Amino acid sequence: MDTQKVTAEYRLLHWMKVIQEQQNSGQSIKEFCESTGISRNAFFYWQRKLRKAACAELAKLEKPVNYIPEGWIQLGQDQKVKSTLDIEVGGCRITVDESTDPELLKKVCRVLRVL
């Protein structure tokens, strides 16, 4: 048994619990560290180490994690990206592309804010 590996895992587990306690406490990191007697430098050091360990574990996954926020769609490699933007407000439709005058667009946006 590799004692260094076991020790490292124990420390990571301990600090994971400490960081979870801070998050659940509702206190700022400064307040939490002062109330528990933990050095803020140690807290941030172990927080950084835990993030690196979590990223390393994610990298080991066979299948990449593919998170798409709600309301978004993932484009396939074969799909073309539309080069225009259509804005529709109250039955009025505006199409914007790379040749649209930025000053005109600013004026239109100001008017739309009032509606």
N, CA and C atoms as an extended XYZ file, in Angstrom:
345
Properties=species:S:1:pos:R:3:atomname:S:1:resname:S:1:resid:I:1 pbc="F F F"
N         0.840       -1.181        0.000 N   MET     1
C         0.000        0.000        0.000 CA  MET     1
C         0.885        1.245        0.000 C   MET     1
N         0.547        2.215       -0.841 N   ASP     2
C         1.307        3.456       -0.964 CA  ASP     2
C         0.787        4.465        0.060 C   ASP     2
N         1.550        4.679        1.132 N   THR     3
C         1.091        5.559        2.214 CA  THR     3
C         0.990        7.017        1.774 C   THR     3
N         1.853        7.430        0.860 N   GLN     4
C         1.785        8.814        0.379 CA  GLN     4
C         0.481        9.070       -0.374 C   GLN     4
N         0.073        8.099       -1.166 N   LYS     5
C        -1.163        8.236       -1.925 CA  LYS     5
C        -2.366        8.266       -0.983 C   LYS     5
N        -2.354        7.388        0.012 N   VAL     6
C        -3.447        7.340        0.991 CA  VAL     6
C        -3.508        8.657        1.761 C   VAL     6
N        -2.345        9.177        2.159 N   THR     7
C        -2.288       10.437        2.895 CA  THR     7
C        -2.826       11.587        2.045 C   THR     7
N        -2.426       11.625        0.773 N   ALA     8
C        -2.895       12.687       -0.128 CA  ALA     8
C        -4.407       12.623       -0.307 C   ALA     8
N        -4.947       11.420       -0.467 N   GLU     9
C        -6.398       11.262       -0.624 CA  GLU     9
C        -7.132       11.664        0.654 C   GLU     9
N        -6.555       11.325        1.812 N   TYR    10
C        -7.161       11.691        3.092 CA  TYR    10
C        -7.231       13.211        3.225 C   TYR    10
N        -6.127       13.877        2.891 N   ARG    11
C        -6.101       15.344        2.988 CA  ARG    11
C        -7.105       15.978        2.030 C   ARG    11
N        -7.178       15.469        0.808 N   LEU    12
C        -8.146       16.006       -0.147 CA  LEU    12
C        -9.573       15.839        0.372 C   LEU    12
N        -9.872       14.681        0.939 N   LEU    13
C       -11.199       14.422        1.485 CA  LEU    13
C       -11.496       15.362        2.653 C   LEU    13
N       -10.508       15.543        3.535 N   HIS    14
C       -10.673       16.441        4.680 CA  HIS    14
C       -10.972       17.865        4.204 C   HIS    14
N       -10.181       18.362        3.260 N   TRP    15
C       -10.363       19.729        2.794 CA  TRP    15
C       -11.637       19.891        1.967 C   TRP    15
N       -12.057       18.826        1.306 N   MET    16
C       -13.323       18.878        0.592 CA  MET    16
C       -14.450       19.129        1.591 C   MET    16
N       -14.394       18.455        2.724 N   LYS    17
C       -15.415       18.657        3.768 CA  LYS    17
C       -15.343       20.064        4.338 C   LYS    17
N       -14.128       20.586        4.541 N   VAL    18
C       -13.962       21.937        5.083 CA  VAL    18
C       -14.555       22.962        4.119 C   VAL    18
N       -14.268       22.801        2.826 N   ILE    19
C       -14.768       23.749        1.829 CA  ILE    19
C       -16.288       23.650        1.705 C   ILE    19
N       -16.833       22.448        1.804 N   GLN    20
C       -18.290       22.288        1.791 CA  GLN    20
C       -18.915       22.944        3.016 C   GLN    20
N       -18.260       22.818        4.163 N   GLU    21
C       -18.758       23.465        5.391 CA  GLU    21
C       -18.832       24.974        5.194 C   GLU    21
N       -17.799       25.545        4.586 N   GLN    22
C       -17.785       26.989        4.348 CA  GLN    22
C       -18.930       27.383        3.426 C   GLN    22
N       -19.134       26.628        2.375 N   GLN    23
C       -20.205       26.960        1.430 CA  GLN    23
C       -21.579       26.846        2.092 C   GLN    23
N       -21.747       25.846        2.941 N   ASN    24
C       -23.031       25.650        3.619 CA  ASN    24
C       -23.247       26.629        4.770 C   ASN    24
N       -22.157       27.229        5.270 N   SER    25
C       -22.260       28.107        6.433 CA  SER    25
C       -22.909       29.449        6.119 C   SER    25
N       -22.843       29.871        4.864 N   GLY    26
C       -23.372       31.186        4.508 CA  GLY    26
C       -22.411       32.314        4.837 C   GLY    26
N       -21.259       31.964        5.395 N   GLN    27
C       -20.253       32.968        5.731 CA  GLN    27
C       -19.323       33.192        4.535 C   GLN    27
N       -18.713       34.369        4.516 N   SER    28
C       -17.676       34.594        3.513 CA  SER    28
C       -16.472       33.728        3.889 C   SER    28
N       -15.558       33.557        2.962 N   ILE    29
C       -14.365       32.748        3.242 CA  ILE    29
C       -13.573       33.373        4.384 C   ILE    29
N       -13.466       34.701        4.369 N   LYS    30
C       -12.730       35.392        5.434 CA  LYS    30
C       -13.357       35.119        6.797 C   LYS    30
N       -14.683       35.267        6.901 N   GLU    31
C       -15.377       35.041        8.171 CA  GLU    31
C       -15.239       33.584        8.620 C   GLU    31
N       -15.408       32.656        7.672 N   PHE    32
C       -15.318       31.232        7.998 CA  PHE    32
C       -13.923       30.882        8.507 C   PHE    32
N       -12.897       31.369        7.820 N   CYS    33
C       -11.524       31.053        8.227 CA  CYS    33
C       -11.206       31.636        9.603 C   CYS    33
N       -11.680       32.848        9.848 N   GLU    34
C       -11.447       33.459       11.161 CA  GLU    34
C       -12.154       32.685       12.267 C   GLU    34
N       -13.383       32.239       12.000 N   SER    35
C       -14.145       31.552       13.051 CA  SER    35
C       -13.642       30.132       13.309 C   SER    35
N       -13.001       29.520       12.322 N   THR    36
C       -12.515       28.144       12.504 CA  THR    36
C       -11.013       28.075       12.740 C   THR    36
N       -10.342       29.218       12.646 N   GLY    37
C        -8.897       29.231       12.876 CA  GLY    37
C        -8.085       28.677       11.713 C   GLY    37
N        -8.673       28.684       10.529 N   ILE    38
C        -7.976       28.188        9.340 CA  ILE    38
C        -7.334       29.370        8.627 C   ILE    38
N        -6.129       29.182        8.171 N   SER    39
C        -5.444       30.204        7.392 CA  SER    39
C        -6.143       30.347        6.038 C   SER    39
N        -6.384       31.590        5.621 N   ARG    40
C        -7.009       31.799        4.304 CA  ARG    40
C        -6.117       31.269        3.187 C   ARG    40
N        -4.802       31.388        3.362 N   ASN    41
C        -3.879       30.862        2.347 CA  ASN    41
C        -4.028       29.348        2.216 C   ASN    41
N        -4.159       28.663        3.353 N   ALA    42
C        -4.341       27.208        3.318 CA  ALA    42
C        -5.671       26.861        2.655 C   ALA    42
N        -6.722       27.625        2.974 N   PHE    43
C        -8.037       27.374        2.381 CA  PHE    43
C        -7.962       27.471        0.864 C   PHE    43
N        -7.381       28.561        0.356 N   PHE    44
C        -7.296       28.749       -1.101 CA  PHE    44
C        -6.357       27.730       -1.753 C   PHE    44
N        -5.283       27.355       -1.047 N   TYR    45
C        -4.361       26.350       -1.568 CA  TYR    45
C        -5.094       25.031       -1.804 C   TYR    45
N        -5.841       24.587       -0.790 N   TRP    46
C        -6.541       23.301       -0.910 CA  TRP    46
C        -7.730       23.382       -1.856 C   TRP    46
N        -8.361       24.536       -1.932 N   GLN    47
C        -9.447       24.716       -2.895 CA  GLN    47
C        -8.903       24.553       -4.324 C   GLN    47
N        -7.745       25.150       -4.579 N   ARG    48
C        -7.101       25.031       -5.893 CA  ARG    48
C        -6.711       23.582       -6.178 C   ARG    48
N        -6.150       22.893       -5.169 N   LYS    49
C        -5.770       21.486       -5.350 CA  LYS    49
C        -6.988       20.613       -5.642 C   LYS    49
N        -8.103       20.869       -4.960 N   LEU    50
C        -9.329       20.106       -5.197 CA  LEU    50
C        -9.867       20.344       -6.606 C   LEU    50
N        -9.801       21.577       -7.072 N   ARG    51
C       -10.254       21.868       -8.438 CA  ARG    51
C        -9.396       21.137       -9.462 C   ARG    51
N        -8.080       21.139       -9.246 N   LYS    52
C        -7.187       20.425      -10.168 CA  LYS    52
C        -7.475       18.930      -10.164 C   LYS    52
N        -7.720       18.380       -8.976 N   ALA    53
C        -8.027       16.948       -8.877 CA  ALA    53
C        -9.343       16.632       -9.578 C   ALA    53
N       -10.333       17.512       -9.425 N   ALA    54
C       -11.623       17.301      -10.081 CA  ALA    54
C       -11.473       17.361      -11.595 C   ALA    54
N       -10.678       18.298      -12.080 N   CYS    55
C       -10.444       18.407      -13.529 CA  CYS    55
C        -9.715       17.175      -14.055 C   CYS    55
N        -8.773       16.668      -13.286 N   ALA    56
C        -8.041       15.466      -13.699 CA  ALA    56
C        -8.985       14.269      -13.788 C   ALA    56
N        -9.923       14.160      -12.833 N   GLU    57
C       -10.888       13.063      -12.872 CA  GLU    57
C       -11.817       13.184      -14.079 C   GLU    57
N       -12.241       14.413      -14.383 N   LEU    58
C       -13.097       14.619      -15.546 CA  LEU    58
C       -12.374       14.244      -16.841 C   LEU    58
N       -11.089       14.540      -16.898 N   ALA    59
C       -10.307       14.226      -18.100 CA  ALA    59
C       -10.176       12.724      -18.307 C   ALA    59
N       -10.290       11.952      -17.218 N   LYS    60
C       -10.168       10.499      -17.313 CA  LYS    60
C       -11.417        9.823      -17.875 C   LYS    60
N       -12.535       10.536      -17.878 N   LEU    61
C       -13.769        9.943      -18.364 CA  LEU    61
C       -13.623        9.531      -19.824 C   LEU    61
N       -14.169        8.366      -20.154 N   GLU    62
C       -14.088        7.883      -21.530 CA  GLU    62
C       -14.863        8.791      -22.475 C   GLU    62
N       -16.047        9.158      -22.056 N   LYS    63
C       -16.897        9.988      -22.881 CA  LYS    63
C       -16.846       11.406      -22.336 C   LYS    63
N       -16.555       12.398      -23.169 N   PRO    64
C       -16.503       13.764      -22.657 CA  PRO    64
C       -17.876       14.233      -22.189 C   PRO    64
N       -17.864       15.040      -21.144 N   VAL    65
C       -19.108       15.597      -20.633 CA  VAL    65
C       -19.543       16.667      -21.619 C   VAL    65
N       -20.773       16.581      -22.068 N   ASN    66
C       -21.262       17.495      -23.088 CA  ASN    66
C       -22.480       18.216      -22.553 C   ASN    66
N       -22.265       19.303      -21.851 N   TYR    67
C       -23.362       20.035      -21.233 CA  TYR    67
C       -23.783       21.170      -22.153 C   TYR    67
N       -25.059       21.222      -22.454 N   ILE    68
C       -25.604       22.292      -23.278 CA  ILE    68
C       -26.632       23.023      -22.430 C   ILE    68
N       -26.444       24.329      -22.208 N   PRO    69
C       -27.402       25.078      -21.394 CA  PRO    69
C       -28.809       25.009      -21.983 C   PRO    69
N       -29.806       25.090      -21.105 N   GLU    70
C       -31.204       25.031      -21.531 CA  GLU    70
C       -31.503       26.187      -22.487 C   GLU    70
N       -32.194       25.880      -23.563 N   GLY    71
C       -32.546       26.896      -24.546 CA  GLY    71
C       -31.520       27.050      -25.649 C   GLY    71
N       -30.394       26.368      -25.553 N   TRP    72
C       -29.352       26.421      -26.581 CA  TRP    72
C       -29.425       25.139      -27.391 C   TRP    72
N       -28.863       25.172      -28.578 N   ILE    73
C       -28.755       23.962      -29.377 CA  ILE    73
C       -27.294       23.771      -29.762 C   ILE    73
N       -26.926       22.538      -29.934 N   GLN    74
C       -25.556       22.254      -30.351 CA  GLN    74
C       -25.549       22.063      -31.863 C   GLN    74
N       -24.674       22.797      -32.521 N   LEU    75
C       -24.573       22.691      -33.961 CA  LEU    75
C       -23.685       21.523      -34.321 C   LEU    75
N       -24.110       20.774      -35.309 N   GLY    76
C       -23.274       19.691      -35.808 CA  GLY    76
C       -22.175       20.271      -36.688 C   GLY    76
N       -21.191       19.474      -37.015 N   GLN    77
C       -20.078       19.964      -37.823 CA  GLN    77
C       -20.515       20.282      -39.250 C   GLN    77
N       -21.575       19.637      -39.716 N   ASP    78
C       -22.032       19.848      -41.079 CA  ASP    78
C       -22.949       21.057      -41.212 C   ASP    78
N       -23.474       21.544      -40.083 N   GLN    79
C       -24.429       22.639      -40.135 CA  GLN    79
C       -23.729       23.967      -40.375 C   GLN    79
N       -24.360       24.797      -41.195 N   LYS    80
C       -23.828       26.121      -41.462 CA  LYS    80
C       -24.394       27.092      -40.436 C   LYS    80
N       -23.583       28.047      -40.054 N   VAL    81
C       -24.011       29.061      -39.103 CA  VAL    81
C       -24.595       30.220      -39.898 C   VAL    81
N       -25.751       30.670      -39.471 N   LYS    82
C       -26.424       31.775      -40.137 CA  LYS    82
C       -25.620       33.055      -39.931 C   LYS    82
N       -25.449       33.844      -40.983 N   SER    83
C       -24.631       35.057      -40.867 CA  SER    83
C       -25.472       36.305      -40.651 C   SER    83
N       -26.752       36.124      -40.364 N   THR    84
C       -27.613       37.263      -40.076 CA  THR    84
C       -28.317       37.040      -38.740 C   THR    84
N       -28.782       38.135      -38.182 N   LEU    85
C       -29.537       38.093      -36.939 CA  LEU    85
C       -30.894       38.717      -37.214 C   LEU    85
N       -31.969       37.986      -36.918 N   ASP    86
C       -33.321       38.501      -37.095 CA  ASP    86
C       -33.879       38.896      -35.740 C   ASP    86
N       -34.359       40.139      -35.657 N   ILE    87
C       -34.966       40.644      -34.430 CA  ILE    87
C       -36.418       40.956      -34.749 C   ILE    87
N       -37.339       40.404      -33.952 N   GLU    88
C       -38.757       40.666      -34.183 CA  GLU    88
C       -39.386       41.141      -32.885 C   GLU    88
N       -39.973       42.355      -32.944 N   VAL    89
C       -40.630       42.945      -31.782 CA  VAL    89
C       -41.954       43.538      -32.239 C   VAL    89
N       -43.026       43.063      -31.647 N   GLY    90
C       -44.348       43.622      -31.932 CA  GLY    90
C       -44.713       43.625      -33.405 C   GLY    90
N       -44.371       42.569      -34.115 N   GLY    91
C       -44.716       42.475      -35.530 CA  GLY    91
C       -43.728       43.182      -36.445 C   GLY    91
N       -42.767       43.869      -35.896 N   CYS    92
C       -41.736       44.555      -36.684 CA  CYS    92
C       -40.493       43.667      -36.719 C   CYS    92
N       -39.989       43.401      -37.912 N   ARG    93
C       -38.849       42.500      -38.074 CA  ARG    93
C       -37.641       43.268      -38.622 C   ARG    93
N       -36.492       43.069      -37.987 N   ILE    94
C       -35.244       43.708      -38.409 CA  ILE    94
C       -34.219       42.609      -38.649 C   ILE    94
N       -33.540       42.668      -39.765 N   THR    95
C       -32.477       41.715      -40.067 CA  THR    95
C       -31.151       42.455      -40.050 C   THR    95
N       -30.225       41.941      -39.268 N   VAL    96
C       -28.917       42.565      -39.102 CA  VAL    96
C       -27.861       41.612      -39.645 C   VAL    96
N       -26.910       42.150      -40.399 N   ASP    97
C       -25.774       41.351      -40.869 CA  ASP    97
C       -24.497       42.173      -40.722 C   ASP    97
N       -23.397       41.667      -41.251 N   GLU    98
C       -22.116       42.352      -41.057 CA  GLU    98
C       -22.057       43.711      -41.738 C   GLU    98
N       -22.937       43.972      -42.701 N   SER    99
C       -22.905       45.264      -43.395 CA  SER    99
C       -23.828       46.300      -42.747 C   SER    99
N       -24.537       45.934      -41.674 N   THR   100
C       -25.453       46.865      -41.002 CA  THR   100
C       -24.654       47.965      -40.321 C   THR   100
N       -25.096       49.195      -40.518 N   ASP   101
C       -24.442       50.359      -39.917 CA  ASP   101
C       -24.613       50.313      -38.397 C   ASP   101
N       -23.522       50.286      -37.628 N   PRO   102
C       -23.626       50.206      -36.161 CA  PRO   102
C       -24.388       51.382      -35.540 C   PRO   102
N       -24.238       52.574      -36.096 N   GLU   103
C       -24.946       53.735      -35.553 CA  GLU   103
C       -26.447       53.597      -35.753 C   GLU   103
N       -26.848       53.083      -36.905 N   LEU   104
C       -28.268       52.855      -37.162 CA  LEU   104
C       -28.816       51.813      -36.181 C   LEU   104
N       -28.039       50.755      -35.944 N   LEU   105
C       -28.467       49.710      -35.018 CA  LEU   105
C       -28.629       50.265      -33.596 C   LEU   105
N       -27.713       51.154      -33.168 N   LYS   106
C       -27.830       51.789      -31.852 CA  LYS   106
C       -29.129       52.577      -31.738 C   LYS   106
N       -29.442       53.335      -32.791 N   LYS   107
C       -30.662       54.137      -32.783 CA  LYS   107
C       -31.895       53.243      -32.701 C   LYS   107
N       -31.897       52.163      -33.464 N   VAL   108
C       -33.024       51.227      -33.456 CA  VAL   108
C       -33.175       50.612      -32.068 C   VAL   108
N       -32.072       50.237      -31.446 N   CYS   109
C       -32.118       49.634      -30.095 CA  CYS   109
C       -32.676       50.620      -29.081 C   CYS   109
N       -32.298       51.909      -29.190 N   ARG   110
C       -32.830       52.911      -28.273 CA  ARG   110
C       -34.349       53.024      -28.406 C   ARG   110
N       -34.822       52.995      -29.638 N   VAL   111
C       -36.263       53.078      -29.874 CA  VAL   111
C       -36.955       51.835      -29.325 C   VAL   111
N       -36.353       50.649      -29.514 N   LEU   112
C       -36.950       49.400      -29.038 CA  LEU   112
C       -37.042       49.364      -27.519 C   LEU   112
N       -36.090       49.972      -26.828 N   ARG   113
C       -36.117       50.002      -25.361 CA  ARG   113
C       -37.335       50.748      -24.846 C   ARG   113
N       -37.753       51.763      -25.586 N   VAL   114
C       -38.886       52.584      -25.164 CA  VAL   114
C       -40.195       51.809      -25.316 C   VAL   114
N       -40.240       50.907      -26.286 N   LEU   115
C       -41.492       50.166      -26.557 CA  LEU   115
C       -41.886       49.249      -25.437 C   LEU   115
